Amino acid sequence: MKMTNNDILKKLRVALMLRDDQIVEILELVDFRITKSELGAFFRAEDHENYMECGDQVLRNFLNALVLHLRGTKENPKNPSDVLNKNKTEVKSGNHDEEKSRGDQSPAKSPVAKKPFKKQNSNRATPKIQIVENVRFKNGKNKKS
């Protein structure tokens, strides 16, 4: 099975733990402008209606920009492992600008990612409230105890 440009881009995103907004910023280092929605089309499944094939030009520009991002320039060199470790700690601590990474969506209520809705067990969620008081019924018979 042949590996496509989309596969390479996906694997680099996962291996380097990059978010879509970071990839857009990295591509701007080489003056290549792309929107997050265009970028998201590269990461979709091939049978999805909005899937777009990643061209050679996009991948080439991303690789060149990635070199600049990790190594820096000749005048301002960087240590690639420092850049990767900084990114790894940001991902683990969740210390990134949530508003910036969400694009034009409405602000999140909490910085924690939303979890899928899970119906709670009714027994644990609310204690059972007793509506009727305990009533002792005497049917006219005296019980001997």
C-alpha positions as CSV (number, residue, x, y, z in Angstrom):
1,M,0.0,0.0,0.0
2,K,1.4,3.4,-1.0
3,M,1.8,6.1,1.6
4,T,0.2,9.4,0.5
5,N,1.1,13.0,1.4
6,N,-1.9,13.0,3.7
7,D,-0.5,10.0,5.6
8,I,2.8,11.7,6.0
9,L,1.2,14.9,7.2
10,K,-1.0,12.9,9.7
11,K,2.0,10.9,11.0
12,L,4.1,14.1,11.5
13,R,1.2,15.8,13.3
14,V,0.8,12.8,15.7
15,A,4.6,12.2,16.2
16,L,5.3,15.9,17.0
17,M,2.1,16.4,18.9
18,L,1.0,19.4,16.8
19,R,-2.4,21.0,16.9
20,D,-3.9,22.4,13.7
21,D,-3.3,26.0,14.8
22,Q,0.4,25.2,15.4
23,I,0.7,23.7,11.9
24,V,-0.9,26.9,10.4
25,E,1.7,29.0,12.3
26,I,4.5,26.8,11.2
27,L,3.5,27.1,7.6
28,E,3.5,30.9,8.0
29,L,7.2,30.7,8.7
30,V,7.7,30.1,5.0
31,D,4.9,32.6,4.0
32,F,2.5,29.8,3.1
33,R,-1.0,30.6,4.2
34,I,-3.6,28.0,4.8
35,T,-6.8,28.0,6.9
36,K,-7.5,25.5,9.6
37,S,-10.5,24.2,7.7
38,E,-8.4,23.5,4.6
39,L,-5.8,21.8,6.8
40,G,-8.6,19.7,8.5
41,A,-9.6,18.5,5.1
42,F,-6.2,16.8,4.7
43,F,-6.8,14.8,8.0
44,R,-10.2,13.5,7.1
45,A,-10.9,9.9,6.0
46,E,-10.6,9.3,2.3
47,D,-14.3,8.5,1.9
48,H,-15.4,11.7,3.6
49,E,-17.1,14.2,1.3
50,N,-14.8,17.1,2.5
51,Y,-11.6,15.1,2.1
52,M,-8.9,16.9,0.1
53,E,-5.7,15.4,-1.2
54,C,-2.5,17.0,0.1
55,G,-0.5,18.3,-2.8
56,D,3.3,18.1,-3.1
57,Q,3.6,21.9,-2.7
58,V,1.8,21.9,0.7
59,L,3.9,19.0,2.1
60,R,7.1,20.6,0.7
61,N,6.3,23.9,2.4
62,F,5.4,22.2,5.6
63,L,8.6,20.2,5.7
64,N,10.7,23.4,5.0
65,A,8.8,25.3,7.7
66,L,9.1,22.5,10.1
67,V,12.9,22.7,9.7
68,L,12.8,26.4,10.5
69,H,10.5,25.8,13.5
70,L,12.7,23.1,15.0
71,R,16.2,24.3,14.1
72,G,15.6,28.0,13.8
73,T,17.5,30.2,11.4
74,K,21.3,30.6,10.9
75,E,21.2,33.9,12.9
76,N,18.9,32.5,15.6
77,P,19.5,28.7,16.0
78,K,17.3,26.6,18.2
79,N,17.8,23.2,19.7
80,P,15.2,20.8,18.2
81,S,14.9,18.7,21.4
82,D,14.1,21.9,23.4
83,V,11.4,22.9,21.0
84,L,9.9,19.4,21.1
85,N,10.1,19.2,25.0
86,K,8.4,22.6,25.3
87,N,5.6,21.4,23.0
88,K,5.3,18.1,24.9
89,T,4.9,19.9,28.3
90,E,2.3,22.3,26.8
91,V,0.3,19.3,25.5
92,K,0.5,17.5,28.9
93,S,-0.4,20.5,31.0
94,G,-3.0,21.8,28.6
95,N,-1.3,25.2,28.7
96,H,-2.3,26.6,25.3
97,D,-4.6,29.4,24.3
98,E,-8.0,27.6,24.1
99,E,-9.6,30.6,22.3
100,K,-7.0,30.7,19.7
101,S,-7.1,27.0,18.9
102,R,-10.9,27.0,18.6
103,G,-11.0,29.4,15.6
104,D,-14.3,31.2,15.2
105,Q,-16.2,28.9,17.6
106,S,-17.8,30.3,20.7
107,P,-15.6,30.4,23.9
108,A,-15.5,27.2,25.9
109,K,-17.0,27.2,29.4
110,S,-14.1,25.4,30.9
111,P,-10.6,24.7,29.7
112,V,-11.1,21.0,30.0
113,A,-12.1,19.1,26.9
114,K,-15.7,18.1,26.8
115,K,-16.4,14.5,27.6
116,P,-19.3,12.7,25.9
117,F,-22.6,12.8,27.8
118,K,-23.1,9.9,30.1
119,K,-26.4,9.2,31.8
120,Q,-25.8,8.9,35.5
121,N,-27.1,6.1,37.6
122,S,-30.3,7.4,39.2
123,N,-29.7,5.6,42.4
124,R,-26.4,7.4,43.0
125,A,-27.3,10.7,41.5
126,T,-30.1,11.7,44.0
127,P,-31.0,10.0,47.2
128,K,-34.5,8.4,47.4
129,I,-36.9,10.8,49.1
130,Q,-39.6,9.2,51.2
131,I,-42.9,10.9,50.4
132,V,-45.2,9.0,52.7
133,E,-44.5,8.6,56.4
134,N,-44.2,5.2,57.9
135,V,-47.7,4.3,59.0
136,R,-48.6,1.4,61.2
137,F,-51.9,-0.2,60.3
138,K,-53.9,-1.9,63.0
139,N,-56.6,-4.1,61.5
140,G,-58.4,-4.5,64.7
141,K,-56.2,-7.3,65.8
142,N,-53.8,-7.0,68.7
143,K,-50.5,-8.7,68.0
144,K,-48.9,-10.4,70.9
145,S,-45.2,-9.8,70.9
